[in-house]
Amino acid sequence: MRKPDLPAAVAEAAIVLIALGLACVAGFAGWAIGHYSRSGTSKTVNAAGTSPSAAASVDPQVAAGAHIFVQFACAQCHGEQGRGGVSPDVPTLTSVAKELKPQKLRSIIDHGLGESANPTKPYMPVWGEVISQTQVSDLIAYLRAGLPNVPTAEPPAIPQGQGPAVEGSVLYVRYGCINCHGPNGLGGVPNPQSPDKTIPPLSGQDFRKEFNTDKKIIDVIRSGSVIGRAPIVSMPHWGGIIPDSQLQALAAYLKTLK
């Protein structure tokens, strides 16, 4: 019988040893991953860049306050996480909890603050009939916690290249118009001391008749409306806050409503 060629035999043995070595390494790696996952050493990171345990550790009341801060467009005037930078007339909120007691913060949110008689200056609107007392408590908890970053508590992204009406529909939510004028501008939100006891809708024949041009729509957004103290709800001055291009987009959206 012919003896096997020595170099070929050595090469074959080497291949077998390498394969066995790789199998052992793979097995060890699998054991290590499973072991450290069970022991809590490994971390899973989500799309927001935070681990589930970090997201779960946010106090529920503080988290609720962060989402309300976005929902009612506080971020659009006071800046993301209250850091300012939007208007020189709107203060930052990063140290407000140290400067003001909870009772004062509640009063400001309910009754408004600022130069309501001056349409060139933004002011804090009267929220007392729109935001519930539980929501105010959550907002105060968020302020007192230092306005931390809370996953998913962020304004909706503004669409680009999809036309002004589409952009305006998102801005309608982003700037909190929906909270007072209702979905699709249908209104119905209470305003106790107004003539019809509600915040007016932004759709229908009466609205179209009174605001029959883009300029009229934009002017009232800029200047605000129904100036007063609680319990009458006031529309804030958006002049100096909302850029002109976005005002045009809002007008385009409102003209699509029923």
N, C-alpha and C positions, 0 to 999 in steps of 0.2 A: 504494500500500500504506500502511496506517495505521501511524504511528509508535507504539512502545510508550510507555505512560504512564511518565514519568520517575521519580516516587516509587516505583512498583511495581518498576521495574527495579533501582533502588538497593537496595530491601529484599531482592530476590531475590539480588543479588550479595553482600549482607552475610551472608545465611543460608549461602551456599556457602562463604564465607571462614571463618565460625564452625565449620562442619562440618569443613573441612580442618584448622583449628587444633586442634579436639578430637581428631581422628585422630592428629595429630602428637604431642600431649601423651600420648595413650594409648600410642602406639608408644614414646615415650621412656621412659615409666614402666615398660613391660614390659621394655625393654632394661636399665634401671637395676636392676630387681629381679633379673633373670637374671644381670647382671654382678656385682652385689654378693653374690648367693647363691653364685656360683661362686668368688668371691674370699674367701669365709668371713666377710664383714662382717655378714651377716644372722644372726639367731638364731631358732630354733624353741623355743617354750616349751611344756612338756607340762602335763597337768592338775595335777601336783604343784607347778607353779610353778618348775621347774628345767629348764634346757636339757639335751638328751641328752648333750652333751659334759661337762656338770657331773656328771651322774649316772654317766657312764662313767669319770670321773676318780677315783672312790672306790676306795681300795685294796681288793682282793678280800678279804683277811683281815679288815680292819677292817669291811667290809660284812657279812661272815659273822658277826662278833662282835656287830654291832648287831642282826641278826635273831635270834641266839641269846639275846641280852639280853631280847628281847621274848618269844621262844618259851618260855623258862623262867621267865617272870613276874618277872624281876629288876626290871622297870619298875614292877610293881605294888607293890613295897615301897620301892624306892629312888627312885621317881619317874621321869618321862619324861627320857630321856638322863641319868639318875642325879642329877637336880637336887634330889631329896628332896621334902619337903613332905607326905609320906604319914603318917608317924608320927614323934614325937620320939625314939623308940627305934631308928629305922633311920637310919643316917648317909647323907649325900650321898656321891656317888662322883666328883664333879667334880675333886677334887685327890688322889684315892687313888693314882693312878699315881706322883705325886711323893713321896708319903709311904711307900709300900710297894714293895718290890722284886717282880719277877715271881714269884720262888719263893714269897714270902709270900702273894701273891695266889692262886697255885695251891693252896697249902695250905688257905687259907680256903674256897675254892670246893669243894675235895674233902672237907674235914673239918667244915665248918660253923663257926659262931661265935655267941656270945651266951649268954644265960641259958636253956639248954635245960631246966633243971629247974623254971623258973617259967612256968607256962602263961598268966600274964597279960602276959608280955613277948614280943614277936616275936623270933625269932632266925634266923640264917642256917642253912638246912638242910644236911644232909650230901648232897652231890651226886656223890660219887666214883664210885658204881656206875651212875649214870644219864647223866651228861654225859661224853663221851669226852675223851681228852687233847687231841685236835685241836681240839675245841670249846672246851676251856678255854684253849688257846693263842689261839684267835680272840677269845675274850672279853677276854683280857688285852691283846691288840693293840688292841681297841676302847677299853678303858679308858686305855691309854697314849696313844692318839690324841686323848684329850680328849672321848670320847663324842660324836662329831659327829652331826649329823642325816643319816641315810641314807634316801633315798626308799624308801617302802613298808615300812620296818621300824617297824611300829606295831601295837599290839594290835587285835584285831578289834572292830568297832563293836558296842555292845550294842543289841539290838533293843528298840524301845519299842512298847507297846500290842499285843504279840503273845502275851501270856500268860507266866506265870512259868516254865513248863517250857522254852519257846523261849529266854527270857532266860538261864535256867540252863545250857542247852546251850552257849551262847557263853561264859558265864562259866567253864565247865569248861575251855575252851581258853585263855581270857584269863588265868586264874590258874594255868595250867600243870598242872592236875590230870591232864590227858591224858598228860603226859610220864611219870608214874609209875603211874597206874592204868589206862592204856591207852585206846584208842578205845572208846567205848560202855561204859566201866567194866569191860572184860573182864579187866584185869590182865595178869599174865605177865611183868612187868618184874623182873629179878633183884634180890634183897635177901639176900646171902650168909648173914648170921647170924640171919635170922628163922626161925621154926620150919619153914615150908614153902619157904624159900629164895627167895620171891618177895614183891613188894609185893602186898597183898591186892586182889582185885577189888572193885568197888563194885556188883556185880550178883549175881544168883543167890540161892539159898535161904538159904545161911549168912549172907550180908549182910543179907537182909531179916529174918531171925530175930533177929540181934543188934541191928540198927538199925531197929526197927519203928515208930518215931515220928519226926516231924520234929525234935523236941527232941534226941533222941539223935544224929541225923545232924549237926545244927548244933553241938552241944556238942563233938563230936570234931573238927570243922573248926576251931572256935575254939581248942581246947586243944592240937591236934597229937597226935602219936602216935609210938610207937617211938623214944623219945629215946635217943640214943647217939652214938658216934663212928664214923667210917668203919672197916670197910667196911659197917656197917649203915646203911641209908638211913632217914632220919627225916622225918616229916611236920612241916612248920613250924606254928607257932601263927599262925592267921589272925585271931585276936581283935584288934580295934583296926585291922585292915587292911581286911577285907571288911565293908561295911555290912550291917546286919540285913536289909534288904530283899533284898539279893543273896544272903545266906545262905538265906533262904526260897526264892528262885528256884533255887539249887543243889539244895536238898532236893527241890523239885518235879521237877527234871530227873532226879535219881537214882532217884526212884520210878517213872520211866517205863522204866527199863532192864530188860533181860531177867531 
